[in-house]
Amino acid sequence: MHKELGINLNDYFKMSPHSRIAIHNFVAKTVDKELEDMKKEINKKG
């Protein structure tokens, strides 16, 4: 699972669907931000 969140899979599967969705949204935002930052770095080097 996502290391930064500190969640193991057993705990994840015990969670309610609502909690899972919240985690997915959080991870998606984090990944999107990381991708944006990477794009900016690449454009700087361009």
mmCIF entry with sequence, helices, sheets and N, C-alpha, C, O atoms, coordinates in Angstrom:
data_MODEL
# 
_entry.id   MODEL 
# 
_entity.id                         1 
_entity.type                       polymer 
_entity.pdbx_number_of_molecules   1 
# 
_entity_poly.entity_id                      1 
_entity_poly.type                           'polypeptide(L)' 
_entity_poly.nstd_linkage                   no 
_entity_poly.nstd_monomer                   no 
_entity_poly.pdbx_seq_one_letter_code       MHKELGINLNDYFKMSPHSRIAIHNFVAKTVDKELEDMKKEINKKG 
_entity_poly.pdbx_seq_one_letter_code_can   MHKELGINLNDYFKMSPHSRIAIHNFVAKTVDKELEDMKKEINKKG 
_entity_poly.pdbx_strand_id                 A 
# 
loop_
_entity_poly_seq.entity_id 
_entity_poly_seq.num 
_entity_poly_seq.mon_id 
_entity_poly_seq.hetero 
1 1  MET n 
1 2  HIS n 
1 3  LYS n 
1 4  GLU n 
1 5  LEU n 
1 6  GLY n 
1 7  ILE n 
1 8  ASN n 
1 9  LEU n 
1 10 ASN n 
1 11 ASP n 
1 12 TYR n 
1 13 PHE n 
1 14 LYS n 
1 15 MET n 
1 16 SER n 
1 17 PRO n 
1 18 HIS n 
1 19 SER n 
1 20 ARG n 
1 21 ILE n 
1 22 ALA n 
1 23 ILE n 
1 24 HIS n 
1 25 ASN n 
1 26 PHE n 
1 27 VAL n 
1 28 ALA n 
1 29 LYS n 
1 30 THR n 
1 31 VAL n 
1 32 ASP n 
1 33 LYS n 
1 34 GLU n 
1 35 LEU n 
1 36 GLU n 
1 37 ASP n 
1 38 MET n 
1 39 LYS n 
1 40 LYS n 
1 41 GLU n 
1 42 ILE n 
1 43 ASN n 
1 44 LYS n 
1 45 LYS n 
1 46 GLY n 
# 
_struct_asym.id          A 
_struct_asym.entity_id   1 
# 
loop_
_struct_conf.conf_type_id 
_struct_conf.id 
_struct_conf.pdbx_PDB_helix_id 
_struct_conf.beg_label_comp_id 
_struct_conf.beg_label_asym_id 
_struct_conf.beg_label_seq_id 
_struct_conf.pdbx_beg_PDB_ins_code 
_struct_conf.end_label_comp_id 
_struct_conf.end_label_asym_id 
_struct_conf.end_label_seq_id 
_struct_conf.pdbx_end_PDB_ins_code 
_struct_conf.beg_auth_comp_id 
_struct_conf.beg_auth_asym_id 
_struct_conf.beg_auth_seq_id 
_struct_conf.end_auth_comp_id 
_struct_conf.end_auth_asym_id 
_struct_conf.end_auth_seq_id 
_struct_conf.pdbx_PDB_helix_class 
_struct_conf.details 
_struct_conf.pdbx_PDB_helix_length 
HELX_P HELX_P1 AA1 LYS A 3  ? LEU A 5  ? LYS A 3  LEU A 5  5 ? 3  
HELX_P HELX_P2 AA2 LEU A 9  ? LYS A 14 ? LEU A 9  LYS A 14 1 ? 6  
HELX_P HELX_P3 AA3 PRO A 17 ? LYS A 45 ? PRO A 17 LYS A 45 1 ? 29 
# 
_struct_conf_type.id          HELX_P 
_struct_conf_type.criteria    ? 
_struct_conf_type.reference   ? 
# 
loop_
_atom_site.group_PDB 
_atom_site.id 
_atom_site.type_symbol 
_atom_site.label_atom_id 
_atom_site.label_alt_id 
_atom_site.label_comp_id 
_atom_site.label_asym_id 
_atom_site.label_entity_id 
_atom_site.label_seq_id 
_atom_site.pdbx_PDB_ins_code 
_atom_site.Cartn_x 
_atom_site.Cartn_y 
_atom_site.Cartn_z 
_atom_site.occupancy 
_atom_site.B_iso_or_equiv 
_atom_site.pdbx_formal_charge 
_atom_site.auth_seq_id 
_atom_site.auth_comp_id 
_atom_site.auth_asym_id 
_atom_site.auth_atom_id 
_atom_site.pdbx_PDB_model_num 
ATOM 1   N N  . MET A 1 1  ? 0.851   -1.194 0.000   1.00 0.00 ? 1  MET A N  1 
ATOM 2   C CA . MET A 1 1  ? 0.000   0.000  0.000   1.00 0.00 ? 1  MET A CA 1 
ATOM 3   C C  . MET A 1 1  ? 0.886   1.242  0.000   1.00 0.00 ? 1  MET A C  1 
ATOM 4   O O  . MET A 1 1  ? 2.108   1.135  -0.106  1.00 0.00 ? 1  MET A O  1 
ATOM 5   N N  . HIS A 1 2  ? 0.301   2.365  0.113   1.00 0.00 ? 2  HIS A N  1 
ATOM 6   C CA . HIS A 1 2  ? 1.017   3.636  0.061   1.00 0.00 ? 2  HIS A CA 1 
ATOM 7   C C  . HIS A 1 2  ? 1.787   3.869  1.350   1.00 0.00 ? 2  HIS A C  1 
ATOM 8   O O  . HIS A 1 2  ? 1.193   4.034  2.415   1.00 0.00 ? 2  HIS A O  1 
ATOM 9   N N  . LYS A 1 3  ? 3.108   3.881  1.252   1.00 0.00 ? 3  LYS A N  1 
ATOM 10  C CA . LYS A 1 3  ? 3.957   3.972  2.451   1.00 0.00 ? 3  LYS A CA 1 
ATOM 11  C C  . LYS A 1 3  ? 3.681   5.217  3.276   1.00 0.00 ? 3  LYS A C  1 
ATOM 12  O O  . LYS A 1 3  ? 3.627   5.140  4.503   1.00 0.00 ? 3  LYS A O  1 
ATOM 13  N N  . GLU A 1 4  ? 3.505   6.356  2.632   1.00 0.00 ? 4  GLU A N  1 
ATOM 14  C CA . GLU A 1 4  ? 3.325   7.616  3.345   1.00 0.00 ? 4  GLU A CA 1 
ATOM 15  C C  . GLU A 1 4  ? 2.090   7.588  4.238   1.00 0.00 ? 4  GLU A C  1 
ATOM 16  O O  . GLU A 1 4  ? 2.059   8.231  5.287   1.00 0.00 ? 4  GLU A O  1 
ATOM 17  N N  . LEU A 1 5  ? 1.086   6.850  3.823   1.00 0.00 ? 5  LEU A N  1 
ATOM 18  C CA . LEU A 1 5  ? -0.149  6.783  4.607   1.00 0.00 ? 5  LEU A CA 1 
ATOM 19  C C  . LEU A 1 5  ? -0.012  5.843  5.796   1.00 0.00 ? 5  LEU A C  1 
ATOM 20  O O  . LEU A 1 5  ? -0.781  5.930  6.753   1.00 0.00 ? 5  LEU A O  1 
ATOM 21  N N  . GLY A 1 6  ? 0.963   4.948  5.737   1.00 0.00 ? 6  GLY A N  1 
ATOM 22  C CA . GLY A 1 6  ? 1.182   4.015  6.831   1.00 0.00 ? 6  GLY A CA 1 
ATOM 23  C C  . GLY A 1 6  ? 0.025   3.045  7.019   1.00 0.00 ? 6  GLY A C  1 
ATOM 24  O O  . GLY A 1 6  ? -0.331  2.708  8.148   1.00 0.00 ? 6  GLY A O  1 
ATOM 25  N N  . ILE A 1 7  ? -0.554  2.603  5.926   1.00 0.00 ? 7  ILE A N  1 
ATOM 26  C CA . ILE A 1 7  ? -1.702  1.689  5.996   1.00 0.00 ? 7  ILE A CA 1 
ATOM 27  C C  . ILE A 1 7  ? -1.274  0.326  5.472   1.00 0.00 ? 7  ILE A C  1 
ATOM 28  O O  . ILE A 1 7  ? -0.654  0.236  4.412   1.00 0.00 ? 7  ILE A O  1 
ATOM 29  N N  . ASN A 1 8  ? -1.597  -0.729 6.201   1.00 0.00 ? 8  ASN A N  1 
ATOM 30  C CA . ASN A 1 8  ? -1.331  -2.040 5.616   1.00 0.00 ? 8  ASN A CA 1 
ATOM 31  C C  . ASN A 1 8  ? -2.619  -2.580 5.002   1.00 0.00 ? 8  ASN A C  1 
ATOM 32  O O  . ASN A 1 8  ? -3.708  -2.090 5.299   1.00 0.00 ? 8  ASN A O  1 
ATOM 33  N N  . LEU A 1 9  ? -2.488  -3.578 4.157   1.00 0.00 ? 9  LEU A N  1 
ATOM 34  C CA . LEU A 1 9  ? -3.635  -4.025 3.371   1.00 0.00 ? 9  LEU A CA 1 
ATOM 35  C C  . LEU A 1 9  ? -4.744  -4.625 4.219   1.00 0.00 ? 9  LEU A C  1 
ATOM 36  O O  . LEU A 1 9  ? -5.921  -4.452 3.901   1.00 0.00 ? 9  LEU A O  1 
ATOM 37  N N  . ASN A 1 10 ? -4.394  -5.330 5.297   1.00 0.00 ? 10 ASN A N  1 
ATOM 38  C CA . ASN A 1 10 ? -5.440  -5.910 6.138   1.00 0.00 ? 10 ASN A CA 1 
ATOM 39  C C  . ASN A 1 10 ? -6.334  -4.824 6.715   1.00 0.00 ? 10 ASN A C  1 
ATOM 40  O O  . ASN A 1 10 ? -7.559  -4.951 6.716   1.00 0.00 ? 10 ASN A O  1 
ATOM 41  N N  . ASP A 1 11 ? -5.711  -3.748 7.208   1.00 0.00 ? 11 ASP A N  1 
ATOM 42  C CA . ASP A 1 11 ? -6.491  -2.631 7.737   1.00 0.00 ? 11 ASP A CA 1 
ATOM 43  C C  . ASP A 1 11 ? -7.336  -2.012 6.632   1.00 0.00 ? 11 ASP A C  1 
ATOM 44  O O  . ASP A 1 11 ? -8.498  -1.662 6.841   1.00 0.00 ? 11 ASP A O  1 
ATOM 45  N N  . TYR A 1 12 ? -6.738  -1.884 5.463   1.00 0.00 ? 12 TYR A N  1 
ATOM 46  C CA . TYR A 1 12 ? -7.427  -1.276 4.329   1.00 0.00 ? 12 TYR A CA 1 
ATOM 47  C C  . TYR A 1 12 ? -8.711  -2.039 3.998   1.00 0.00 ? 12 TYR A C  1 
ATOM 48  O O  . TYR A 1 12 ? -9.758  -1.433 3.771   1.00 0.00 ? 12 TYR A O  1 
ATOM 49  N N  . PHE A 1 13 ? -8.625  -3.370 3.972   1.00 0.00 ? 13 PHE A N  1 
ATOM 50  C CA . PHE A 1 13 ? -9.795  -4.160 3.589   1.00 0.00 ? 13 PHE A CA 1 
ATOM 51  C C  . PHE A 1 13 ? -10.875 -4.175 4.667   1.00 0.00 ? 13 PHE A C  1 
ATOM 52  O O  . PHE A 1 13 ? -12.032 -4.480 4.378   1.00 0.00 ? 13 PHE A O  1 
ATOM 53  N N  . LYS A 1 14 ? -10.509 -3.849 5.906   1.00 0.00 ? 14 LYS A N  1 
ATOM 54  C CA . LYS A 1 14 ? -11.503 -3.769 6.980   1.00 0.00 ? 14 LYS A CA 1 
ATOM 55  C C  . LYS A 1 14 ? -12.248 -2.440 6.976   1.00 0.00 ? 14 LYS A C  1 
ATOM 56  O O  . LYS A 1 14 ? -13.288 -2.303 7.621   1.00 0.00 ? 14 LYS A O  1 
ATOM 57  N N  . MET A 1 15 ? -11.716 -1.466 6.250   1.00 0.00 ? 15 MET A N  1 
ATOM 58  C CA . MET A 1 15 ? -12.310 -0.129 6.247   1.00 0.00 ? 15 MET A CA 1 
ATOM 59  C C  . MET A 1 15 ? -13.627 -0.098 5.501   1.00 0.00 ? 15 MET A C  1 
ATOM 60  O O  . MET A 1 15 ? -13.934 -0.966 4.684   1.00 0.00 ? 15 MET A O  1 
ATOM 61  N N  . SER A 1 16 ? -14.398 0.942  5.815   1.00 0.00 ? 16 SER A N  1 
ATOM 62  C CA . SER A 1 16 ? -15.649 1.161  5.095   1.00 0.00 ? 16 SER A CA 1 
ATOM 63  C C  . SER A 1 16 ? -15.327 1.680  3.693   1.00 0.00 ? 16 SER A C  1 
ATOM 64  O O  . SER A 1 16 ? -14.267 2.263  3.466   1.00 0.00 ? 16 SER A O  1 
ATOM 65  N N  . PRO A 1 17 ? -16.247 1.465  2.764   1.00 0.00 ? 17 PRO A N  1 
ATOM 66  C CA . PRO A 1 17 ? -16.033 1.974  1.404   1.00 0.00 ? 17 PRO A CA 1 
ATOM 67  C C  . PRO A 1 17 ? -15.764 3.483  1.401   1.00 0.00 ? 17 PRO A C  1 
ATOM 68  O O  . PRO A 1 17 ? -14.963 3.978  0.607   1.00 0.00 ? 17 PRO A O  1 
ATOM 69  N N  . HIS A 1 18 ? -16.445 4.207  2.302   1.00 0.00 ? 18 HIS A N  1 
ATOM 70  C CA . HIS A 1 18 ? -16.271 5.660  2.363   1.00 0.00 ? 18 HIS A CA 1 
ATOM 71  C C  . HIS A 1 18 ? -14.816 6.010  2.682   1.00 0.00 ? 18 HIS A C  1 
ATOM 72  O O  . HIS A 1 18 ? -14.235 6.906  2.070   1.00 0.00 ? 18 HIS A O  1 
ATOM 73  N N  . SER A 1 19 ? -14.238 5.293  3.643   1.00 0.00 ? 19 SER A N  1 
ATOM 74  C CA . SER A 1 19 ? -12.840 5.531  4.015   1.00 0.00 ? 19 SER A CA 1 
ATOM 75  C C  . SER A 1 19 ? -11.914 5.201  2.850   1.00 0.00 ? 19 SER A C  1 
ATOM 76  O O  . SER A 1 19 ? -10.941 5.910  2.597   1.00 0.00 ? 19 SER A O  1 
ATOM 77  N N  . ARG A 1 20 ? -12.226 4.129  2.154   1.00 0.00 ? 20 ARG A N  1 
ATOM 78  C CA . ARG A 1 20 ? -11.396 3.745  1.007   1.00 0.00 ? 20 ARG A CA 1 
ATOM 79  C C  . ARG A 1 20 ? -11.406 4.834  -0.052  1.00 0.00 ? 20 ARG A C  1 
ATOM 80  O O  . ARG A 1 20 ? -10.369 5.172  -0.623  1.00 0.00 ? 20 ARG A O  1 
ATOM 81  N N  . ILE A 1 21 ? -12.591 5.380  -0.309  1.00 0.00 ? 21 ILE A N  1 
ATOM 82  C CA . ILE A 1 21 ? -12.705 6.432  -1.324  1.00 0.00 ? 21 ILE A CA 1 
ATOM 83  C C  . ILE A 1 21 ? -11.882 7.642  -0.907  1.00 0.00 ? 21 ILE A C  1 
ATOM 84  O O  . ILE A 1 21 ? -11.203 8.252  -1.732  1.00 0.00 ? 21 ILE A O  1 
ATOM 85  N N  . ALA A 1 22 ? -11.944 7.988  0.373   1.00 0.00 ? 22 ALA A N  1 
ATOM 86  C CA . ALA A 1 22 ? -11.179 9.132  0.873   1.00 0.00 ? 22 ALA A CA 1 
ATOM 87  C C  . ALA A 1 22 ? -9.684  8.913  0.649   1.00 0.00 ? 22 ALA A C  1 
ATOM 88  O O  . ALA A 1 22 ? -8.966  9.829  0.248   1.00 0.00 ? 22 ALA A O  1 
ATOM 89  N N  . ILE A 1 23 ? -9.230  7.695  0.913   1.00 0.00 ? 23 ILE A N  1 
ATOM 90  C CA . ILE A 1 23 ? -7.812  7.369  0.722   1.00 0.00 ? 23 ILE A CA 1 
ATOM 91  C C  . ILE A 1 23 ? -7.441  7.455  -0.759  1.00 0.00 ? 23 ILE A C  1 
ATOM 92  O O  . ILE A 1 23 ? -6.403  8.014  -1.113  1.00 0.00 ? 23 ILE A O  1 
ATOM 93  N N  . HIS A 1 24 ? -8.289  6.902  -1.613  1.00 0.00 ? 24 HIS A N  1 
ATOM 94  C CA . HIS A 1 24 ? -8.013  6.947  -3.048  1.00 0.00 ? 24 HIS A CA 1 
ATOM 95  C C  . HIS A 1 24 ? -7.908  8.386  -3.534  1.00 0.00 ? 24 HIS A C  1 
ATOM 96  O O  . HIS A 1 24 ? -7.023  8.726  -4.319  1.00 0.00 ? 24 HIS A O  1 
ATOM 97  N N  . ASN A 1 25 ? -8.830  9.234  -3.053  1.00 0.00 ? 25 ASN A N  1 
ATOM 98  C CA . ASN A 1 25 ? -8.810  10.636 -3.465  1.00 0.00 ? 25 ASN A CA 1 
ATOM 99  C C  . ASN A 1 25 ? -7.535  11.316 -3.000  1.00 0.00 ? 25 ASN A C  1 
ATOM 100 O O  . ASN A 1 25 ? -6.927  12.093 -3.735  1.00 0.00 ? 25 ASN A O  1 
ATOM 101 N N  . PHE A 1 26 ? -7.133  11.011 -1.757  1.00 0.00 ? 26 PHE A N  1 
ATOM 102 C CA . PHE A 1 26 ? -5.915  11.604 -1.201  1.00 0.00 ? 26 PHE A CA 1 
ATOM 103 C C  . PHE A 1 26 ? -4.698  11.172 -2.013  1.00 0.00 ? 26 PHE A C  1 
ATOM 104 O O  . PHE A 1 26 ? -3.855  11.995 -2.372  1.00 0.00 ? 26 PHE A O  1 
ATOM 105 N N  . VAL A 1 27 ? -4.616  9.884  -2.297  1.00 0.00 ? 27 VAL A N  1 
ATOM 106 C CA . VAL A 1 27 ? -3.475  9.356  -3.052  1.00 0.00 ? 27 VAL A CA 1 
ATOM 107 C C  . VAL A 1 27 ? -3.459  9.956  -4.457  1.00 0.00 ? 27 VAL A C  1 
ATOM 108 O O  . VAL A 1 27 ? -2.405  10.336 -4.968  1.00 0.00 ? 27 VAL A O  1 
ATOM 109 N N  . ALA A 1 28 ? -4.633  10.038 -5.073  1.00 0.00 ? 28 ALA A N  1 
ATOM 110 C CA . ALA A 1 28 ? -4.712  10.591 -6.427  1.00 0.00 ? 28 ALA A CA 1 
ATOM 111 C C  . ALA A 1 28 ? -4.217  12.037 -6.451  1.00 0.00 ? 28 ALA A C  1 
ATOM 112 O O  . ALA A 1 28 ? -3.478  12.428 -7.355  1.00 0.00 ? 28 ALA A O  1 
ATOM 113 N N  . LYS A 1 29 ? -4.626  12.830 -5.459  1.00 0.00 ? 29 LYS A N  1 
ATOM 114 C CA . LYS A 1 29 ? -4.182  14.228 -5.395  1.00 0.00 ? 29 LYS A CA 1 
ATOM 115 C C  . LYS A 1 29 ? -2.679  14.300 -5.214  1.00 0.00 ? 29 LYS A C  1 
ATOM 116 O O  . LYS A 1 29 ? -2.006  15.110 -5.851  1.00 0.00 ? 29 LYS A O  1 
ATOM 117 N N  . THR A 1 30 ? -2.154  13.450 -4.343  1.00 0.00 ? 30 THR A N  1 
ATOM 118 C CA . THR A 1 30 ? -0.715  13.448 -4.066  1.00 0.00 ? 30 THR A CA 1 
ATOM 119 C C  . THR A 1 30 ? 0.055   13.092 -5.332  1.00 0.00 ? 30 THR A C  1 
ATOM 120 O O  . THR A 1 30 ? 1.053   13.734 -5.661  1.00 0.00 ? 30 THR A O  1 
ATOM 121 N N  . VAL A 1 31 ? -0.411  12.072 -6.037  1.00 0.00 ? 31 VAL A N  1 
ATOM 122 C CA . VAL A 1 31 ? 0.267   11.630 -7.260  1.00 0.00 ? 31 VAL A CA 1 
ATOM 123 C C  . VAL A 1 31 ? 0.181   12.717 -8.326  1.00 0.00 ? 31 VAL A C  1 
ATOM 124 O O  . VAL A 1 31 ? 1.159   12.988 -9.022  1.00 0.00 ? 31 VAL A O  1 
ATOM 125 N N  . ASP A 1 32 ? -1.001  13.342 -8.452  1.00 0.00 ? 32 ASP A N  1 
ATOM 126 C CA . ASP A 1 32 ? -1.162  14.416 -9.433  1.00 0.00 ? 32 ASP A CA 1 
ATOM 127 C C  . ASP A 1 32 ? -0.176  15.543 -9.164  1.00 0.00 ? 32 ASP A C  1 
ATOM 128 O O  . ASP A 1 32 ? 0.441   16.076 -10.086 1.00 0.00 ? 32 ASP A O  1 
ATOM 129 N N  . LYS A 1 33 ? -0.036  15.899 -7.895  1.00 0.00 ? 33 LYS A N  1 
ATOM 130 C CA . LYS A 1 33 ? 0.873   16.978 -7.520  1.00 0.00 ? 33 LYS A CA 1 
ATOM 131 C C  . LYS A 1 33 ? 2.312   16.592 -7.861  1.00 0.00 ? 33 LYS A C  1 
ATOM 132 O O  . LYS A 1 33 ? 3.066   17.401 -8.401  1.00 0.00 ? 33 LYS A O  1 
ATOM 133 N N  . GLU A 1 34 ? 2.684   15.365 -7.547  1.00 0.00 ? 34 GLU A N  1 
ATOM 134 C CA . GLU A 1 34 ? 4.044   14.906 -7.852  1.00 0.00 ? 34 GLU A CA 1 
ATOM 135 C C  . GLU A 1 34 ? 4.309   14.948 -9.357  1.00 0.00 ? 34 GLU A C  1 
ATOM 136 O O  . GLU A 1 34 ? 5.393   15.338 -9.792  1.00 0.00 ? 34 GLU A O  1 
ATOM 137 N N  . LEU A 1 35 ? 3.313   14.544 -10.147 1.00 0.00 ? 35 LEU A N  1 
ATOM 138 C CA . LEU A 1 35 ? 3.476   14.565 -11.602 1.00 0.00 ? 35 LEU A CA 1 
ATOM 139 C C  . LEU A 1 35 ? 3.632   15.995 -12.109 1.00 0.00 ? 35 LEU A C  1 
ATOM 140 O O  . LEU A 1 35 ? 4.454   16.264 -12.985 1.00 0.00 ? 35 LEU A O  1 
ATOM 141 N N  . GLU A 1 36 ? 2.835   16.913 -11.550 1.00 0.00 ? 36 GLU A N  1 
ATOM 142 C CA . GLU A 1 36 ? 2.935   18.320 -11.942 1.00 0.00 ? 36 GLU A CA 1 
ATOM 143 C C  . GLU A 1 36 ? 4.323   18.861 -11.630 1.00 0.00 ? 36 GLU A C  1 
ATOM 144 O O  . GLU A 1 36 ? 4.934   19.548 -12.449 1.00 0.00 ? 36 GLU A O  1 
ATOM 145 N N  . ASP A 1 37 ? 4.814   18.541 -10.432 1.00 0.00 ? 37 ASP A N  1 
ATOM 146 C CA . ASP A 1 37 ? 6.147   19.005 -10.028 1.00 0.00 ? 37 ASP A CA 1 
ATOM 147 C C  . ASP A 1 37 ? 7.214   18.463 -10.979 1.00 0.00 ? 37 ASP A C  1 
ATOM 148 O O  . ASP A 1 37 ? 8.147   19.174 -11.353 1.00 0.00 ? 37 ASP A O  1 
ATOM 149 N N  . MET A 1 38 ? 7.064   17.195 -11.365 1.00 0.00 ? 38 MET A N  1 
ATOM 150 C CA . MET A 1 38 ? 8.029   16.583 -12.279 1.00 0.00 ? 38 MET A CA 1 
ATOM 151 C C  . MET A 1 38 ? 8.004   17.292 -13.635 1.00 0.00 ? 38 MET A C  1 
ATOM 152 O O  . MET A 1 38 ? 9.050   17.558 -14.226 1.00 0.00 ? 38 MET A O  1 
ATOM 153 N N  . LYS A 1 39 ? 6.792   17.594 -14.121 1.00 0.00 ? 39 LYS A N  1 
ATOM 154 C CA . LYS A 1 39 ? 6.661   18.286 -15.403 1.00 0.00 ? 39 LYS A CA 1 
ATOM 155 C C  . LYS A 1 39 ? 7.348   19.646 -15.347 1.00 0.00 ? 39 LYS A C  1 
ATOM 156 O O  . LYS A 1 39 ? 8.033   20.047 -16.288 1.00 0.00 ? 39 LYS A O  1 
ATOM 157 N N  . LYS A 1 40 ? 7.157   20.354 -14.228 1.00 0.00 ? 40 LYS A N  1 
ATOM 158 C CA . LYS A 1 40 ? 7.779   21.675 -14.077 1.00 0.00 ? 40 LYS A CA 1 
ATOM 159 C C  . LYS A 1 40 ? 9.293   21.557 -14.119 1.00 0.00 ? 40 LYS A C  1 
ATOM 160 O O  . LYS A 1 40 ? 9.969   22.360 -14.762 1.00 0.00 ? 40 LYS A O  1 
ATOM 161 N N  . GLU A 1 41 ? 9.825   20.546 -13.427 1.00 0.00 ? 41 GLU A N  1 
ATOM 162 C CA . GLU A 1 41 ? 11.282  20.331 -13.416 1.00 0.00 ? 41 GLU A CA 1 
ATOM 163 C C  . GLU A 1 41 ? 11.796  20.066 -14.828 1.00 0.00 ? 41 GLU A C  1 
ATOM 164 O O  . GLU A 1 41 ? 12.819  20.611 -15.242 1.00 0.00 ? 41 GLU A O  1 
ATOM 165 N N  . ILE A 1 42 ? 11.072  19.223 -15.556 1.00 0.00 ? 42 ILE A N  1 
ATOM 166 C CA . ILE A 1 42 ? 11.485  18.878 -16.925 1.00 0.00 ? 42 ILE A CA 1 
ATOM 167 C C  . ILE A 1 42 ? 11.441  20.124 -17.812 1.00 0.00 ? 42 ILE A C  1 
ATOM 168 O O  . ILE A 1 42 ? 12.339  20.346 -18.624 1.00 0.00 ? 42 ILE A O  1 
ATOM 169 N N  . ASN A 1 43 ? 10.391  20.935 -17.651 1.00 0.00 ? 43 ASN A N  1 
ATOM 170 C CA . ASN A 1 43 ? 10.268  22.146 -18.466 1.00 0.00 ? 43 ASN A CA 1 
ATOM 171 C C  . ASN A 1 43 ? 11.383  23.139 -18.172 1.00 0.00 ? 43 ASN A C  1 
ATOM 172 O O  . ASN A 1 43 ? 11.862  23.826 -19.073 1.00 0.00 ? 43 ASN A O  1 
ATOM 173 N N  . LYS A 1 44 ? 11.795  23.212 -16.910 1.00 0.00 ? 44 LYS A N  1 
ATOM 174 C CA . LYS A 1 44 ? 12.902  24.108 -16.532 1.00 0.00 ? 44 LYS A CA 1 
ATOM 175 C C  . LYS A 1 44 ? 14.177  23.704 -17.265 1.00 0.00 ? 44 LYS A C  1 
ATOM 176 O O  . LYS A 1 44 ? 14.908  24.552 -17.777 1.00 0.00 ? 44 LYS A O  1 
ATOM 177 N N  . LYS A 1 45 ? 14.431  22.400 -17.307 1.00 0.00 ? 45 LYS A N  1 
ATOM 178 C CA . LYS A 1 45 ? 15.648  21.893 -17.945 1.00 0.00 ? 45 LYS A CA 1 
ATOM 179 C C  . LYS A 1 45 ? 15.570  22.056 -19.454 1.00 0.00 ? 45 LYS A C  1 
ATOM 180 O O  . LYS A 1 45 ? 16.570  22.304 -20.128 1.00 0.00 ? 45 LYS A O  1 
ATOM 181 N N  . GLY A 1 46 ? 14.332  21.906 -19.973 1.00 0.00 ? 46 GLY A N  1 
ATOM 182 C CA . GLY A 1 46 ? 13.999  21.953 -21.384 1.00 0.00 ? 46 GLY A CA 1 
ATOM 183 C C  . GLY A 1 46 ? 15.087  22.471 -22.246 1.00 0.00 ? 46 GLY A C  1 
ATOM 184 O O  . GLY A 1 46 ? 14.922  22.558 -23.462 1.00 0.00 ? 46 GLY A O  1 
# 
